[in-house]
Amino acid sequence: MKSSSSSRRKADPRTRFALFSTGANLPVELSFTARGAYVDAFNEVVLDAIFTDPSGDVRRVPAFWAGGRIWKVRYASPLAGEHPYRTVCSSTTDAGLHDMTGAVTVTPYRGKNPLYVHGPVQIAADKRHFEHADGTPFFWLGDTWWMGLCHRLDWPQGFKKLTADRKKKGFNVVQIVTGLYPDMYPFDPRGANEAGYPWEEGYSQIRPEYFDAADRKLGHLVEQGITPCIVAAWGFYLSWMTEDQLKAHWRYLIARYGAWPVIWCAAGEANVPWYLAKDYPCDDRALARGWTNIMRTMRETDPFHRPVTIHPGAIKRFTARSVTDDETLLDFDMLQCIHQENESVDRAITAVRETYAATPRMPVINGEPCYEMLGGIITAPWPRRAFWSCVLNGAMGHTYGCNGIWQCNQPGMPHGISPNGYNHGSAPWQETMHYSGSSECAHGKNLLARFAWEKFEPHPEWAAYTHDVWLPLDGAKWIWSSRENPPADAPPVRRYFRRTFELPAGKKIVCARLRFAGTTYCEAQLNRVPAAFGWECRTGPQFNDCAALLQPGRNSLTLWCENRQPTGVTRGLLACLEIRFTDGKVQRIVTDGTWKTWEHKIGGWATCGFDDTAWPAALVVGLLGDQPWGPITPQSMDLQGPQSAGIPGETRVIYVPYVEPIVVRDLGAGTRHHALHFDPVSGREKKLGPITADTKGAWNCAAPAGIDHDWVLVLEAKP
């Protein structure tokens, strides 16, 4: 971001007083040249500029070393008028740095950038939502570019292209790490930007040239009206750097970017140790304590009081509150929930509800939901569902993430292997920026922005399905390659299962539902395309949007199952695929002795044309309800059912995960409302006309016709 174009120094060469001017909220940059020479300028010199604004408030603004003998100060204010300053330097004899005086004149901002028109993002007085400095509500729609400052998201072409796409879709926050990255060793070439690394090896001093390059990217986000949520480092860096070094890192970030309209995130996965640590992943309280100390220093250092949070590991409570020893240091809670499908829904809603009800009160954002196509398996419905599940339970916005962007895969140059040996996928960001989940989250934001969303409160009691929506598993049998009784510490064993089936010609599908249980991890494909995965062998996760993956004639349903967590439970797989046709007929494919199984993965095994004649038949090892697996008990409908929020007596927004009818409750006897169906996939809507509640204040709503996915109902009270 360029400094204000009107900020020009008018220094009188006979004095040490300089004048600058800028627009309201628009940062101005002041430069100072040392007279003395320093062997280790970064560590030897501490320079601040003390500003007094027209209201009399005093701010001590840290300066940053810009290389050589140059130090710079960046300042911004919403208050028009003269802002005199005086510098204070640790080297009091340096006439180029110490006791320099001047003033910044702030005039009204004349542009259109919302971050300057309305001011930077802050926490609203109700401690529930975000707003601009002038009180304009701010609905957080974030994207995840953890490694966005590295050379693999090239400047300017690539970075500007991705920024333009996100701006067009309505994203207004980008979560980005300043060089001390996850998923790689320090000083890994993958993490360098055009100027190298943020620190010299050994962490002896900061490298200003790295941040000169970072300025261009972060500044471009701000110029496009997008707020950077700046993450200083991944949490395990406290194992390699001292607290003092990381405090110096944060002082540098605050000095360089605090005057910009930014948000601070102290660290990523701040309570999780290095990937190869003995107990990884675990809740490392020593790291949490260290980052708590650093957050205190951040608050003491930042004169602009930008909002502060911290990013947790997906362990236990999943909240920023759980990653600090002092919750009062947080301005808002940031969550990380597990990268799964059905299971992530329960954990996200539970975490949002927990922090929404907790004290001290603060806004909540799911800062790391399940990433679209992470590992090539998390399909768009789940990031979309994460958005609605969180915002209708009290979150005041949401962050989206997708594979390819967060780690900045380039064509032919993917991020590659993590230190623990895992590869998240190689799809390049140029491809994944078009994944549908980003548009679908944007559709949700656009709908909610039509209402006073900042006044919404969660009301899970407002809606429910009219009947049992769980797919019966009747007739399905537990199968495996052999009958086993493994010891509790048995190593993981993976088996592959497949079944082909024919769909009648000329018959139109209404919906297709898949449900399975396995010990303990399963992935399912329909005609080679990822359809589902899950861990919950006791609940049987369900997937209701499989119709689009089917085709006329021959089809294949394939699953592989692995006991990734040693339990000693007899290995097995149980599954059912149900297909409903427009003529009312139903076709069910259940696990039984007709399935084929193999011990190893073979190329093309998931395609319907694969020749499995050499594969042996699966062995039936138990019936539904048999021990040791026991009954399959559905997940909580409180978490898996419709989710509702709004303003009583005015507006209701209800998200419905399955294409099933619902009953809306507590409307008030005989009250009338305008109703519409909203399609969270396409963003299209259909007005249903006025509706009237019955004498009990309830109304039954049919699911939209012609879709096989989730849907949204909006009700507005009619005068």
Secondary structure, DSSP 4 states (H G I P E B T S, - for coil): -PPPTT------TTSSEEEEEEETT--EEEEEE-SS--TTHHHH--EEEEEE-TTS-EEEEEPEEEETTEEEEEE--SS-EEEEEEEEESSTT-TTTTT-EEEEEEE---S--HHHHS-SEEE-TTSSSEEETTS-EE-EEEEE-TTTTSTTS-TTHHHHHHHHHHHHHT--EEEEEEEE-SSS-TT-GGG-BTTB-SB-TTS-SB-HHHHHHHHHHHHHHHHTT-EEEEEEEBGGGGGTS-HHHHHHHHHHHHHHHTTSS-EEE--BSTT---TTSTT-S---HHHHHHHHHHHHHHHHH-TT---EE-PPPSSTT-BGGGG-S-GGG-SSEEEE--S-SHHHHHHHHHHHHHHHHSSS---EEEEE-PPBTGGGT--THHHHHHHHHHHTTT-SEEEE-BTTTTTT-BTTB---B-TTS-B-----HHHHTT-HHHHHHHHHHHHHTTTTGGG-EE-GGGEEESS--SPP-TT-EEEESS-----TTPPP-EEEEEEEEEEPTTPPEEEEEEEEEESSEEEEEETTEEEEEE--TTT--EE---GGG--SEEEEEEEEEE--S---PPP-EEEEEEEEETTS-EEEEE-STT-EEESS--TTTTSTT---TTSPBPEEEEETT-TTT---PPPPHHHHS-EEEEETTTEEEEEESSS--EEE--S-TT-EEEEEEE-TTT--EEEEEEEE--TTS-EEEPPPTT--S-EEEEEEE--
